[in-house]
Amino acid sequence: MVTLTRLTGARFALNPDLIERVDRTPDTVITLVDGTKYLVRETLDEVVSAILDYRASVLAAAGSFERVTETQVRRARLAAVPTPDDPPDVPVLPISPRQG
């Protein structure tokens, strides 16, 4: 979420994924995908910068989940069938043919 200021001085948080466009007319007008408009005190450049900072923080947080040390096992996906890289203590359930 990005934190912005209405012309009245009230602060609010906005989900930048919902922004369709930001206009400067001379006030900064943010238009959401559903047509809702917000007039804010921040300049167009400040809004763009806040959105870029937000997206960078999301990517940085996501990257921190993918850091794996040499002693950790990383699973790239959820799997019901074990892969050759799985430790031997992972139980394997037999699959019986469908009886009809």
C-alpha atoms as one frame of an Amber mdcrd trajectory, in Angstrom:
protein
   0.000   0.000   0.000   1.163   3.536  -0.668   0.323   6.298   1.781  -1.013
   9.506   0.236  -2.576  12.788   1.390  -5.953  14.121   0.299  -6.279  17.841
  -0.388  -8.049  18.132   2.998  -4.904  16.853   4.732  -6.319  13.435   5.593
  -3.858  10.559   5.052  -4.973   7.309   3.425  -3.428   4.154   2.034  -4.074
   3.066  -1.530  -3.454  -0.270  -3.226  -1.259   0.674  -6.216  -2.384  -2.425
  -8.111  -5.762  -0.715  -8.582  -4.346   2.451 -10.191  -5.160   2.882 -13.870
  -3.469   6.265 -14.301  -2.133   9.341 -12.530  -2.768  12.774 -14.079  -1.469
  16.258 -13.240  -4.153  18.840 -14.056  -2.529  20.905 -12.139  -3.656  18.899
  -9.086  -2.615  15.246  -9.008  -5.579  13.019  -9.860  -5.360   9.264  -9.371
  -7.878   7.193 -11.343  -8.496   3.607 -10.289  -9.516   0.777 -12.606 -13.132
   1.054 -11.375 -13.252   4.771 -12.240 -12.844   6.096  -8.676 -10.796   9.292
  -8.602  -8.637  10.697  -5.805  -7.153  14.188  -5.641  -3.920  14.134  -3.672
  -1.354  16.676  -2.472   1.606  14.650  -3.730   3.010  15.482  -7.146   2.835
  13.027 -10.017   6.551  12.247  -9.546   6.043  11.609  -5.815   3.169   9.208
  -6.516   5.195   7.326  -9.118   8.143   7.176  -6.714   5.922   5.834  -3.916
   4.576   3.129  -6.243   8.088   2.145  -7.350   9.242   1.994  -3.708   6.256
  -0.187  -2.830   6.897  -2.601  -5.713  10.612  -2.761  -4.860   9.756  -3.629
  -1.255   7.430  -6.419  -2.433  10.171  -7.866  -4.643  12.737  -7.576  -1.844
  10.416  -9.353   0.581   9.706 -12.097  -1.950  13.421 -12.508  -2.585  14.077
 -13.016   1.103  11.851 -16.110   1.044  13.922 -17.640  -1.738  17.301 -17.378
  -0.024  18.450 -20.878   0.755  21.558 -21.905   2.611  23.530 -24.995   1.677
  21.981 -26.975   4.536  18.378 -26.172   3.640  16.246 -28.068   1.173  14.207
 -25.835  -1.097  10.957 -26.981  -2.627   9.991 -24.975  -5.664   6.492 -26.426
  -5.710   4.048 -28.464  -3.712   4.112 -32.062  -4.857   2.175 -35.196  -3.980
   4.674 -37.341  -5.849   8.213 -37.301  -4.456  11.057 -36.184  -6.668  14.439
 -37.911  -6.877  15.889 -35.113  -4.729  13.523 -35.823  -1.800  15.110 -37.204
   1.360  14.606 -40.982   1.762  12.415 -40.584   4.876   9.555 -39.099   2.820
   6.789 -41.736   2.758   5.548 -42.830  -0.644   1.950 -43.979  -0.829   1.216
 -46.727  -3.340  -1.276 -45.895  -6.057  -3.693 -48.727  -6.779  -5.425 -49.042
 -10.151  -9.036 -47.943 -10.283 -11.399 -50.796  -9.699 -14.591 -50.712 -11.632
